[in-house]
Amino acid sequence: MLPRSKGPVAEWVFKDSILPMLTWDSLQNSLVTCERTISILRAHELLSPNVIRFSQWMKAGEYGVFQSKRVDKSDVVISISPSTSHAELLMACRLIFDEEHVYPLTIEVDGVGTIVSDQGEFLVEDLVWLRVSVLDTFNLSIGTQSDVWLPFTLSGHSQSDIYVRNSDRLAEALLQVQRETGFDLEEGAESQYSVIVGFRLDNVRYFDGSVADVS
């Protein structure tokens, strides 16, 4: 597992249409998209969320996104569990929106996911995380801090068994997210730790084909 401070092992960014204004309807649609995406990731045991974080606040209202003003407001962190309903989350967000009339440009969802190995299944933090961000377009990002989706570890050691046991789950989930949201996958996403090939990952390699140590 790579610490979040070092950046993601890989990140897929899906883009939707331009968001004209920061309104409650827009925020509600963002939360619905989060819920739909989480349900897919949870079904593949990639993300069981425990925290949702709202940050980068701007004044909501009738003006376009670029005409809105930044608001000096701390992150709002809400603990969630499998029993937390979508209605409860909407209510908490609606209270903030109505009382302060502010809009979070970034929504992040963190939690735990399952790694499958020949020794069993293990829950780990930050296996997969989710972020929704808004500026000129609506962006949905799915990232991972793990190298289990790679044929070799970040330090270049073969791990074909764990790769085979895990990589299909992530690829299938990402494909399902794209199909159900209808968003376009941003091409050319880069990471210093892996090479993104569609919804799969390969290791960074030297010109002779040998695997680089990027740990």
C-alpha atoms as a printed R data frame, in Angstrom:
    type eleno elety resid chain resno       x       y       z
1   ATOM     1    CA   MET     A     1   0.000   0.000   0.000
2   ATOM     2    CA   LEU     A     2   1.334   3.421  -0.989
3   ATOM     3    CA   PRO     A     3   0.733   6.310   1.457
4   ATOM     4    CA   ARG     A     4  -1.718   8.901   0.142
5   ATOM     5    CA   SER     A     5   0.957  11.575   0.629
6   ATOM     6    CA   LYS     A     6   2.963   9.989  -2.229
7   ATOM     7    CA   GLY     A     7   0.089  10.142  -4.705
8   ATOM     8    CA   PRO     A     8  -1.987   7.298  -6.149
9   ATOM     9    CA   VAL     A     9  -0.639   4.125  -7.698
10  ATOM    10    CA   ALA     A    10  -3.222   4.820 -10.402
11  ATOM    11    CA   GLU     A    11  -6.221   7.084 -10.933
12  ATOM    12    CA   TRP     A    12  -9.015   6.931 -13.505
13  ATOM    13    CA   VAL     A    13 -10.858  10.171 -14.259
14  ATOM    14    CA   PHE     A    14 -14.315  10.172 -15.823
15  ATOM    15    CA   LYS     A    15 -15.675  13.456 -17.201
16  ATOM    16    CA   ASP     A    16 -19.252  14.583 -17.599
17  ATOM    17    CA   SER     A    17 -20.678  17.735 -19.135
18  ATOM    18    CA   ILE     A    18 -19.989  21.324 -18.112
19  ATOM    19    CA   LEU     A    19 -21.591  22.348 -14.821
20  ATOM    20    CA   PRO     A    20 -23.034  25.856 -15.308
21  ATOM    21    CA   MET     A    21 -23.971  26.786 -11.732
22  ATOM    22    CA   LEU     A    22 -23.385  25.733  -8.132
23  ATOM    23    CA   THR     A    23 -26.882  24.860  -6.978
24  ATOM    24    CA   TRP     A    24 -28.465  22.386  -4.591
25  ATOM    25    CA   ASP     A    25 -29.713  20.316  -7.545
26  ATOM    26    CA   SER     A    26 -26.130  20.049  -8.840
27  ATOM    27    CA   LEU     A    27 -24.838  18.971  -5.428
28  ATOM    28    CA   GLN     A    28 -27.636  16.453  -5.048
29  ATOM    29    CA   ASN     A    29 -26.784  14.967  -8.458
30  ATOM    30    CA   SER     A    30 -23.127  14.730  -7.363
31  ATOM    31    CA   LEU     A    31 -24.159  12.786  -4.264
32  ATOM    32    CA   VAL     A    32 -26.379  10.488  -6.319
33  ATOM    33    CA   THR     A    33 -23.434   9.784  -8.638
34  ATOM    34    CA   CYS     A    34 -21.279   9.031  -5.589
35  ATOM    35    CA   GLU     A    35 -23.905   6.648  -4.238
36  ATOM    36    CA   ARG     A    36 -24.231   4.794  -7.550
37  ATOM    37    CA   THR     A    37 -20.458   4.494  -7.899
38  ATOM    38    CA   ILE     A    38 -20.000   3.348  -4.301
39  ATOM    39    CA   SER     A    39 -22.616   0.640  -4.790
40  ATOM    40    CA   ILE     A    40 -20.597  -0.739  -7.723
41  ATOM    41    CA   LEU     A    41 -17.285  -0.588  -5.857
42  ATOM    42    CA   ARG     A    42 -18.862  -2.139  -2.756
43  ATOM    43    CA   ALA     A    43 -20.324  -4.997  -4.819
44  ATOM    44    CA   HIS     A    44 -16.793  -5.827  -6.009
45  ATOM    45    CA   GLU     A    45 -15.469  -5.497  -2.412
46  ATOM    46    CA   LEU     A    46 -13.250  -2.596  -3.451
47  ATOM    47    CA   LEU     A    47 -14.649   0.160  -1.234
48  ATOM    48    CA   SER     A    48 -16.712  -0.015   1.930
49  ATOM    49    CA   PRO     A    49 -16.872   3.694   2.843
50  ATOM    50    CA   ASN     A    50 -16.369   5.020   6.348
51  ATOM    51    CA   VAL     A    51 -15.732   8.737   5.705
52  ATOM    52    CA   ILE     A    52 -16.993  11.352   3.280
53  ATOM    53    CA   ARG     A    53 -15.175  14.681   3.147
54  ATOM    54    CA   PHE     A    54 -16.387  17.978   1.655
55  ATOM    55    CA   SER     A    55 -13.831  20.685   0.859
56  ATOM    56    CA   GLN     A    56 -12.895  23.657  -1.351
57  ATOM    57    CA   TRP     A    57 -16.002  25.693  -0.708
58  ATOM    58    CA   MET     A    58 -17.484  28.351  -2.976
59  ATOM    59    CA   LYS     A    59 -20.489  30.591  -2.676
60  ATOM    60    CA   ALA     A    60 -23.534  28.944  -4.235
61  ATOM    61    CA   GLY     A    61 -26.139  30.861  -6.147
62  ATOM    62    CA   GLU     A    62 -27.282  32.182  -9.475
63  ATOM    63    CA   TYR     A    63 -23.835  32.975 -10.896
64  ATOM    64    CA   GLY     A    64 -21.822  30.687 -13.115
65  ATOM    65    CA   VAL     A    65 -19.040  28.566 -11.608
66  ATOM    66    CA   PHE     A    66 -16.255  30.928 -12.686
67  ATOM    67    CA   GLN     A    67 -18.144  33.924 -11.280
68  ATOM    68    CA   SER     A    68 -18.563  32.342  -7.865
69  ATOM    69    CA   LYS     A    69 -16.333  33.334  -4.955
70  ATOM    70    CA   ARG     A    70 -14.215  31.080  -2.769
71  ATOM    71    CA   VAL     A    71 -15.326  30.785   0.858
72  ATOM    72    CA   ASP     A    72 -12.930  30.326   3.777
73  ATOM    73    CA   LYS     A    73 -14.479  27.239   5.334
74  ATOM    74    CA   SER     A    74 -12.866  24.170   6.879
75  ATOM    75    CA   ASP     A    75 -13.383  20.677   5.515
76  ATOM    76    CA   VAL     A    76 -16.559  18.969   6.676
77  ATOM    77    CA   VAL     A    77 -16.008  15.291   7.488
78  ATOM    78    CA   ILE     A    78 -18.949  12.953   8.008
79  ATOM    79    CA   SER     A    79 -18.491   9.420   9.311
80  ATOM    80    CA   ILE     A    80 -20.632   6.893   7.470
81  ATOM    81    CA   SER     A    81 -21.407   3.215   7.878
82  ATOM    82    CA   PRO     A    82 -23.350   0.560   5.955
83  ATOM    83    CA   SER     A    83 -26.424   1.644   7.939
84  ATOM    84    CA   THR     A    84 -26.114   5.298   6.884
85  ATOM    85    CA   SER     A    85 -28.881   5.983   4.391
86  ATOM    86    CA   HIS     A    86 -28.599   8.211   1.358
87  ATOM    87    CA   ALA     A    87 -31.464  10.287   2.764
88  ATOM    88    CA   GLU     A    88 -29.497  10.954   5.973
89  ATOM    89    CA   LEU     A    89 -26.471  12.118   3.999
90  ATOM    90    CA   LEU     A    90 -28.606  14.347   1.798
91  ATOM    91    CA   MET     A    91 -30.192  15.895   4.883
92  ATOM    92    CA   ALA     A    92 -26.803  16.680   6.454
93  ATOM    93    CA   CYS     A    93 -25.611  18.293   3.219
94  ATOM    94    CA   ARG     A    94 -28.843  20.195   2.761
95  ATOM    95    CA   LEU     A    95 -28.473  21.741   6.223
96  ATOM    96    CA   ILE     A    96 -25.026  23.083   5.336
97  ATOM    97    CA   PHE     A    97 -26.236  24.328   1.968
98  ATOM    98    CA   ASP     A    98 -29.307  26.071   3.368
99  ATOM    99    CA   GLU     A    99 -27.616  27.594   6.427
100 ATOM   100    CA   GLU     A   100 -24.411  28.833   4.775
101 ATOM   101    CA   HIS     A   101 -25.313  28.772   1.088
102 ATOM   102    CA   VAL     A   102 -21.955  27.272   0.163
103 ATOM   103    CA   TYR     A   103 -21.001  24.555  -2.319
104 ATOM   104    CA   PRO     A   104 -18.138  22.010  -1.984
105 ATOM   105    CA   LEU     A   105 -16.070  21.737  -5.144
106 ATOM   106    CA   THR     A   106 -14.588  18.453  -3.915
107 ATOM   107    CA   ILE     A   107 -16.252  15.413  -2.358
108 ATOM   108    CA   GLU     A   108 -13.979  12.554  -1.283
109 ATOM   109    CA   VAL     A   109 -15.020   9.105  -0.080
110 ATOM   110    CA   ASP     A   110 -12.550   6.900   1.798
111 ATOM   111    CA   GLY     A   111 -12.884   3.456   3.331
112 ATOM   112    CA   VAL     A   112 -11.637  -0.115   3.280
113 ATOM   113    CA   GLY     A   113 -11.456  -2.781   0.596
114 ATOM   114    CA   THR     A   114 -10.594  -6.454   0.288
115 ATOM   115    CA   ILE     A   115  -7.343  -7.885  -1.056
116 ATOM   116    CA   VAL     A   116  -7.547 -11.558  -2.040
117 ATOM   117    CA   SER     A   117  -4.429 -13.710  -1.609
118 ATOM   118    CA   ASP     A   118  -3.590 -17.391  -1.327
119 ATOM   119    CA   GLN     A   119  -3.613 -16.885   2.450
120 ATOM   120    CA   GLY     A   120  -7.156 -15.513   2.525
121 ATOM   121    CA   GLU     A   121  -8.882 -12.142   2.276
122 ATOM   122    CA   PHE     A   122  -7.642  -8.989   4.008
123 ATOM   123    CA   LEU     A   123  -9.321  -5.627   4.617
124 ATOM   124    CA   VAL     A   124  -7.058  -2.620   4.052
125 ATOM   125    CA   GLU     A   125  -7.514   1.137   4.102
126 ATOM   126    CA   ASP     A   126  -7.280   3.096   0.839
127 ATOM   127    CA   LEU     A   127  -7.441   0.086  -1.444
128 ATOM   128    CA   VAL     A   128  -9.727   2.214  -3.612
129 ATOM   129    CA   TRP     A   129 -11.004   5.748  -3.040
130 ATOM   130    CA   LEU     A   130 -13.480   8.001  -4.785
131 ATOM   131    CA   ARG     A   131 -13.439  11.727  -5.514
132 ATOM   132    CA   VAL     A   132 -15.922  14.023  -7.239
133 ATOM   133    CA   SER     A   133 -14.674  17.473  -8.244
134 ATOM   134    CA   VAL     A   134 -16.351  20.376  -9.973
135 ATOM   135    CA   LEU     A   135 -14.932  23.357 -11.787
136 ATOM   136    CA   ASP     A   136 -15.511  23.720 -15.511
137 ATOM   137    CA   THR     A   137 -16.689  20.094 -15.779
138 ATOM   138    CA   PHE     A   138 -17.992  17.421 -13.439
139 ATOM   139    CA   ASN     A   139 -15.172  14.923 -12.782
140 ATOM   140    CA   LEU     A   140 -15.410  11.517 -11.126
141 ATOM   141    CA   SER     A   141 -12.059  10.052 -10.043
142 ATOM   142    CA   ILE     A   142 -11.400   6.515  -8.805
143 ATOM   143    CA   GLY     A   143  -7.933   5.902  -7.410
144 ATOM   144    CA   THR     A   144  -5.980   3.154  -5.682
145 ATOM   145    CA   GLN     A   145  -3.049   3.072  -3.287
146 ATOM   146    CA   SER     A   146  -2.352  -0.634  -3.875
147 ATOM   147    CA   ASP     A   147  -0.156  -2.477  -6.362
148 ATOM   148    CA   VAL     A   148  -2.134  -5.751  -6.269
149 ATOM   149    CA   TRP     A   149  -3.534  -4.893  -9.722
150 ATOM   150    CA   LEU     A   150  -0.017  -5.082 -11.201
151 ATOM   151    CA   PRO     A   151   1.877  -8.181 -12.430
152 ATOM   152    CA   PHE     A   152   4.875  -7.016 -10.372
153 ATOM   153    CA   THR     A   153   5.077  -5.089  -7.111
154 ATOM   154    CA   LEU     A   154   6.179  -1.456  -7.124
155 ATOM   155    CA   SER     A   155   9.650  -2.693  -6.171
156 ATOM   156    CA   GLY     A   156   9.710  -5.005  -9.211
157 ATOM   157    CA   HIS     A   157   9.034  -8.421  -7.655
158 ATOM   158    CA   SER     A   158   6.774 -10.888  -9.441
159 ATOM   159    CA   GLN     A   159   3.318 -11.374  -7.910
160 ATOM   160    CA   SER     A   160   1.408 -13.187 -10.632
161 ATOM   161    CA   ASP     A   161  -0.811 -15.074  -8.163
162 ATOM   162    CA   ILE     A   162  -2.140 -12.025  -6.329
163 ATOM   163    CA   TYR     A   163  -2.418 -10.140  -9.634
164 ATOM   164    CA   VAL     A   164  -4.624 -12.855 -11.119
165 ATOM   165    CA   ARG     A   165  -6.788 -12.991  -7.977
166 ATOM   166    CA   ASN     A   166  -7.470  -9.237  -7.901
167 ATOM   167    CA   SER     A   167  -7.004  -7.415 -11.210
168 ATOM   168    CA   ASP     A   168 -10.256  -8.548 -12.844
169 ATOM   169    CA   ARG     A   169 -12.358  -7.125  -9.998
170 ATOM   170    CA   LEU     A   170 -11.029  -3.607 -10.470
171 ATOM   171    CA   ALA     A   171 -11.272  -3.685 -14.283
172 ATOM   172    CA   GLU     A   172 -14.849  -4.975 -14.169
173 ATOM   173    CA   ALA     A   173 -15.898  -2.353 -11.617
174 ATOM   174    CA   LEU     A   174 -14.397   0.522 -13.607
175 ATOM   175    CA   LEU     A   175 -16.098  -0.661 -16.786
176 ATOM   176    CA   GLN     A   176 -19.410  -0.883 -14.934
177 ATOM   177    CA   VAL     A   177 -18.967   2.643 -13.547
178 ATOM   178    CA   GLN     A   178 -18.412   3.999 -17.046
179 ATOM   179    CA   ARG     A   179 -21.418   2.160 -18.438
180 ATOM   180    CA   GLU     A   180 -23.804   3.189 -15.665
181 ATOM   181    CA   THR     A   181 -22.727   6.838 -15.457
182 ATOM   182    CA   GLY     A   182 -22.245   7.340 -19.188
183 ATOM   183    CA   PHE     A   183 -19.184   9.510 -18.452
184 ATOM   184    CA   ASP     A   184 -16.166   9.654 -20.758
185 ATOM   185    CA   LEU     A   185 -12.885   8.191 -19.518
186 ATOM   186    CA   GLU     A   186 -10.138  10.799 -19.673
187 ATOM   187    CA   GLU     A   187  -7.346   9.540 -21.883
188 ATOM   188    CA   GLY     A   188  -3.683   9.923 -21.087
189 ATOM   189    CA   ALA     A   189  -3.902   9.757 -17.297
190 ATOM   190    CA   GLU     A   190  -0.393   9.316 -15.951
191 ATOM   191    CA   SER     A   191   1.214   7.994 -12.787
192 ATOM   192    CA   GLN     A   192   4.849   7.545 -11.838
193 ATOM   193    CA   TYR     A   193   3.970   4.165 -10.335
194 ATOM   194    CA   SER     A   194   2.072   2.384 -13.111
195 ATOM   195    CA   VAL     A   195   0.957   2.435 -16.728
196 ATOM   196    CA   ILE     A   196  -2.787   2.658 -17.299
197 ATOM   197    CA   VAL     A   197  -4.038   0.501 -20.169
198 ATOM   198    CA   GLY     A   198  -7.787   1.050 -20.358
199 ATOM   199    CA   PHE     A   199  -9.126  -0.293 -17.078
200 ATOM   200    CA   ARG     A   200  -6.031  -2.382 -16.339
201 ATOM   201    CA   LEU     A   201  -2.554  -1.607 -15.087
202 ATOM   202    CA   ASP     A   202   0.938  -2.607 -16.116
203 ATOM   203    CA   ASN     A   203   4.240  -1.892 -14.411
204 ATOM   204    CA   VAL     A   204   6.558   0.900 -15.422
205 ATOM   205    CA   ARG     A   205   9.274  -0.666 -17.537
206 ATOM   206    CA   TYR     A   206  12.651   0.279 -18.973
207 ATOM   207    CA   PHE     A   207  13.352   0.338 -22.715
208 ATOM   208    CA   ASP     A   208  14.543  -3.270 -22.599
209 ATOM   209    CA   GLY     A   209  11.216  -4.384 -21.098
210 ATOM   210    CA   SER     A   210  12.503  -5.016 -17.589
211 ATOM   211    CA   VAL     A   211  10.350  -3.821 -14.700
212 ATOM   212    CA   ALA     A   212  11.399  -0.608 -12.967
213 ATOM   213    CA   ASP     A   213  11.616  -0.274  -9.185
214 ATOM   214    CA   VAL     A   214   9.347   2.722  -8.442
215 ATOM   215    CA   SER     A   215   8.765   2.065  -4.738
